[in-house]
């Protein structure tokens, strides 16, 4: 695997290869969830194509008081993981390379959808995400980009951005990778203490319970949303939002819940912020016993 820190160096490599080029954007501190995205990219690219990953901790998507300065930076280990799972190139620019004039005042706005749920809880977050991904797409020039389902609202917003701004890139969403107890894999999980790590899977168990409740067909979205919050809070977390919304528009559901909907949860556990989601049409694993769901 080759690593490039400079745009011009990367572009010379890009000019030398054909298609497909499959792109996996990350902020580093990679784990098995990222590894699965790279492996899927390798399969999509085939023997003739190329897999490009990026690592960039984007300051524009961190708000005041968030964890930008302490976000884990583990480049040597990340390079080993990417190499092991079939990446051909890592693009790992410095902040000055991505934003040579300092903090960018040319921003890509996500529209109203970026003001809801995660956007309401983290103002400005999605304009930072859209801006950096638009820049990366223009630098990397991929034919495909793979994102994980864990950041569901981010995926929907980026899909809309790419469609409306005419990026000639096919967007692929991959299932959330989970620990054996259901906790969604995340770089921020390493912040959890041993006791907090025991509590964290409550989000997943609540999602499984809520999906089964939603499938009954007679559950009111507002009432179920309140019950989701109560369950998460009772497990020792602090719910930031529990949203039941259409999975294509992210508009909140009113009344009955359907198979086209998704449940989004964000919660704080100590100082760590966790997010997860589950589509109503997903299958709850049989390994999750009724006792675990109660």
C-alpha positions as CSV (number, residue, x, y, z in Angstrom):
1,X,0.0,0.0,0.0
2,X,1.2,3.5,-0.8
3,X,0.6,6.4,1.5
4,X,0.2,10.0,0.1
5,X,0.0,13.1,2.2
6,X,0.1,15.5,-0.7
7,X,-2.7,16.1,-3.2
8,X,-0.4,16.5,-6.2
9,X,1.4,13.2,-5.4
10,X,-1.9,11.4,-5.1
11,X,-3.2,12.9,-8.3
12,X,-0.2,11.6,-10.2
13,X,-1.0,8.1,-8.9
14,X,-4.7,8.6,-9.8
15,X,-3.8,9.6,-13.4
16,X,-1.9,6.3,-13.8
17,X,-4.7,3.9,-12.9
18,X,-8.1,3.2,-14.5
19,X,-11.5,2.3,-13.0
20,X,-13.0,1.3,-10.7
21,X,-11.5,3.3,-7.8
22,X,-13.5,2.5,-4.6
23,X,-13.1,5.1,-1.8
24,X,-13.5,4.5,1.9
25,X,-13.3,7.8,3.9
26,X,-12.4,7.6,7.6
27,X,-11.1,9.7,10.5
28,X,-8.6,7.0,11.5
29,X,-8.5,5.0,14.8
30,X,-9.6,2.1,12.6
31,X,-11.3,-1.0,13.9
32,X,-12.9,-4.1,12.4
33,X,-15.9,-2.1,11.2
34,X,-13.6,-0.1,9.0
35,X,-11.8,-3.3,8.0
36,X,-15.1,-4.7,6.7
37,X,-15.6,-1.5,4.6
38,X,-12.2,-1.9,3.1
39,X,-12.8,-5.6,2.4
40,X,-16.0,-4.8,0.7
41,X,-14.3,-2.1,-1.3
42,X,-11.7,-4.6,-2.3
43,X,-14.4,-7.0,-3.5
44,X,-16.1,-4.1,-5.4
45,X,-12.9,-3.1,-7.1
46,X,-11.9,-6.6,-8.1
47,X,-8.4,-7.4,-9.3
48,X,-8.3,-4.6,-11.9
49,X,-9.5,-1.8,-9.7
50,X,-8.1,0.1,-6.8
51,X,-9.1,0.7,-3.2
52,X,-8.3,4.1,-1.7
53,X,-8.9,5.0,2.0
54,X,-8.5,8.4,3.6
55,X,-7.7,9.3,7.1
56,X,-8.4,12.9,8.1
57,X,-9.7,14.2,11.4
58,X,-11.7,17.0,10.1
59,X,-11.8,20.1,12.4
60,X,-14.9,21.5,10.6
61,X,-17.2,18.8,11.9
62,X,-16.3,19.2,15.6
63,X,-18.1,21.7,17.7
64,X,-16.9,23.7,20.6
65,X,-16.2,21.5,23.6
66,X,-16.2,18.3,21.5
67,X,-13.3,15.8,21.3
68,X,-11.3,17.1,18.3
69,X,-8.0,17.5,20.3
70,X,-8.2,14.1,22.0
71,X,-9.7,12.1,19.1
72,X,-7.4,9.1,18.7
73,X,-4.7,9.3,16.0
74,X,-3.2,5.9,15.4
75,X,-1.7,6.2,11.9
76,X,0.9,3.3,12.0
77,X,-1.7,0.8,13.3
78,X,-4.2,2.1,10.8
79,X,-1.8,1.6,7.9
80,X,-1.3,-2.0,9.0
81,X,-5.1,-2.6,9.1
82,X,-5.6,-1.1,5.7
83,X,-2.8,-3.1,4.1
84,X,-4.1,-6.3,5.7
85,X,-7.5,-5.8,4.2
86,X,-6.5,-4.9,0.7
87,X,-6.2,-1.1,0.4
88,X,-4.0,0.1,-2.4
89,X,-3.6,3.7,-1.3
90,X,-4.0,5.7,1.8
91,X,-4.5,9.5,1.5
92,X,-3.7,11.1,4.8
93,X,-3.4,14.8,4.4
94,X,-2.6,17.4,7.1
95,X,-5.1,20.1,8.0
96,X,-3.1,22.7,6.1
97,X,-3.3,20.5,2.9
98,X,-7.1,20.3,3.1
99,X,-7.6,23.9,4.3
100,X,-4.6,25.9,3.1
101,X,-6.2,29.2,4.0
102,X,-7.0,28.1,7.5
103,X,-10.6,27.5,8.5
104,X,-12.6,27.3,5.3
105,X,-15.3,29.9,4.7
106,X,-16.5,28.0,1.5
107,X,-18.9,25.5,3.0
108,X,-21.2,22.9,1.6
109,X,-24.6,23.3,3.3
110,X,-26.6,20.1,4.0
111,X,-30.0,21.8,3.9
112,X,-32.9,21.4,6.3
113,X,-32.2,17.7,6.8
114,X,-28.8,18.6,8.4
115,X,-30.6,20.6,11.1
116,X,-32.5,17.6,12.5
117,X,-31.5,14.9,15.0
118,X,-27.7,14.7,15.0
119,X,-27.6,18.2,13.4
120,X,-29.7,19.7,16.1
121,X,-27.6,18.1,18.8
122,X,-24.3,19.1,17.0
123,X,-24.9,22.4,15.2
124,X,-22.6,22.8,12.2
125,X,-21.6,19.2,12.2
126,X,-23.0,18.2,8.9
127,X,-21.8,21.3,7.0
128,X,-18.4,20.2,8.1
129,X,-19.0,16.6,6.9
130,X,-20.4,17.7,3.6
131,X,-17.6,20.2,3.0
132,X,-14.8,17.7,3.7
133,X,-16.4,14.8,1.7
134,X,-17.0,17.1,-1.3
135,X,-13.3,18.1,-1.2
136,X,-12.2,14.5,-0.8
137,X,-14.4,13.4,-3.7
138,X,-12.8,16.1,-5.9
139,X,-9.3,15.0,-4.8
140,X,-9.8,11.2,-4.9
141,X,-11.9,11.1,-8.0
142,X,-13.5,7.7,-7.2
143,X,-16.1,5.7,-9.1
144,X,-17.6,4.4,-5.9
145,X,-17.7,5.4,-2.2
146,X,-18.6,3.0,0.7
147,X,-20.0,4.3,4.0
148,X,-21.3,2.4,7.0
149,X,-24.9,2.4,8.2
150,X,-24.0,3.3,11.7
151,X,-23.9,7.0,10.7
152,X,-27.3,6.7,9.1
153,X,-28.2,10.4,8.9
154,X,-24.7,11.2,7.5
155,X,-25.2,8.6,4.8
156,X,-28.6,10.0,3.8
157,X,-27.3,13.6,3.7
158,X,-24.2,12.6,1.7
159,X,-26.4,10.7,-0.8
160,X,-28.5,13.8,-1.3
161,X,-25.4,16.0,-1.6
162,X,-23.9,13.7,-4.2
163,X,-27.1,13.6,-6.2
164,X,-27.9,17.3,-6.1
165,X,-24.3,18.4,-6.8
166,X,-23.9,15.8,-9.6
167,X,-21.0,13.9,-8.3
168,X,-20.5,10.9,-10.7
169,X,-19.9,8.5,-7.9
170,X,-21.9,5.4,-6.8
171,X,-22.6,5.4,-3.1
172,X,-22.8,2.1,-1.3
173,X,-23.9,1.6,2.3
174,X,-22.6,-1.3,4.3
175,X,-24.3,-2.9,7.4
176,X,-23.2,-1.8,10.8
177,X,-20.5,-4.0,12.3
178,X,-21.1,-4.9,15.9
179,X,-19.3,-6.4,18.9
180,X,-20.6,-9.8,20.1
181,X,-22.9,-8.1,22.6
182,X,-24.4,-5.8,19.9
183,X,-22.5,-2.6,20.6
184,X,-21.9,-0.8,17.3
185,X,-18.2,-0.6,16.5
186,X,-16.9,2.9,16.8
187,X,-13.5,4.6,17.3
188,X,-15.0,6.4,20.3
189,X,-15.7,3.1,22.1
190,X,-12.1,3.2,23.4
191,X,-13.1,6.2,25.6
192,X,-15.5,3.9,27.6
193,X,-14.4,2.7,31.1
194,X,-14.9,-1.0,31.9
195,X,-18.1,-0.2,33.7
196,X,-19.4,2.0,31.0
197,X,-18.6,-0.7,28.4
198,X,-20.9,-3.0,30.2
199,X,-23.8,-0.5,30.0
200,X,-23.2,0.6,26.4
201,X,-25.0,-2.4,24.6
202,X,-28.3,-1.1,26.2
203,X,-28.7,1.0,23.1
204,X,-28.6,-2.0,20.8
205,X,-31.0,-4.0,23.0
206,X,-33.4,-1.1,23.0
207,X,-33.3,-0.9,19.2
208,X,-34.1,-4.6,18.9
209,X,-37.0,-4.2,21.4
210,X,-38.2,-1.1,19.6
211,X,-38.1,-2.7,16.1
212,X,-40.2,-5.6,17.4
213,X,-42.7,-3.2,18.9
214,X,-42.8,-1.2,15.7
215,X,-43.7,-4.2,13.7
216,X,-46.8,-4.8,15.7
217,X,-48.4,-2.2,13.5
218,X,-50.4,-0.5,16.2
219,X,-47.6,1.5,17.9
220,X,-47.7,5.2,17.9
221,X,-44.3,6.7,16.9
222,X,-44.4,9.5,19.6
223,X,-45.3,7.1,22.4
224,X,-42.7,4.5,21.3
225,X,-40.0,7.3,21.1
226,X,-40.8,8.2,24.7
227,X,-40.4,4.5,25.8
228,X,-37.1,4.2,23.9
229,X,-35.8,7.2,25.9
230,X,-37.0,5.7,29.2
231,X,-35.2,2.4,28.5
232,X,-31.9,4.0,27.5
233,X,-32.0,6.3,30.5
234,X,-32.9,3.5,32.8
235,X,-29.7,1.7,31.7
236,X,-27.6,4.6,33.0
237,X,-27.1,6.5,29.8
238,X,-28.5,10.0,28.9
239,X,-30.5,10.0,25.8
240,X,-29.8,12.9,23.5
241,X,-32.5,12.0,21.0
242,X,-34.6,9.0,20.0
243,X,-36.1,9.5,16.6
244,X,-38.4,7.4,14.5
245,X,-38.4,8.7,11.0
246,X,-38.7,7.8,7.3
247,X,-35.4,6.3,6.3
248,X,-35.3,8.2,3.0
249,X,-36.3,11.7,4.1
250,X,-35.5,11.5,7.9
251,X,-38.8,13.3,8.5
252,X,-40.3,12.3,11.9
253,X,-43.1,9.7,11.7
254,X,-46.5,10.7,13.0
255,X,-48.8,8.0,14.0
256,X,-48.2,4.4,12.9
257,X,-44.7,3.1,12.1
258,X,-44.0,1.3,8.8
259,X,-41.3,-0.9,7.3
260,X,-39.8,2.1,5.5
261,X,-38.9,3.8,8.7
262,X,-35.7,3.8,10.8
263,X,-35.0,4.3,14.6
264,X,-32.1,6.6,15.5
265,X,-30.6,6.9,19.0
266,X,-27.9,9.1,20.4
267,X,-26.9,8.9,24.0
268,X,-24.1,10.1,26.3
269,X,-22.4,7.5,28.6
270,X,-20.1,9.4,30.9
271,X,-18.2,11.7,28.5
272,X,-18.6,9.5,25.5
273,X,-21.3,10.1,22.9
274,X,-22.7,7.0,21.2
275,X,-25.0,6.7,18.2
276,X,-26.8,3.8,16.6
277,X,-29.8,3.0,14.5
278,X,-31.9,0.1,13.1
279,X,-34.3,0.0,10.2
280,X,-37.7,-1.3,11.0
281,X,-37.4,-3.9,8.3
282,X,-34.1,-5.4,9.8
283,X,-34.1,-8.8,11.3
284,X,-33.5,-8.9,15.1
285,X,-30.8,-11.5,15.7
286,X,-32.1,-14.8,17.1
287,X,-29.2,-14.8,19.6
288,X,-30.9,-11.9,21.4
289,X,-33.0,-13.7,24.0
290,X,-36.3,-12.4,25.3
291,X,-34.7,-11.7,28.7
292,X,-32.1,-9.5,27.0
293,X,-34.8,-7.6,25.3
294,X,-36.9,-7.0,28.4
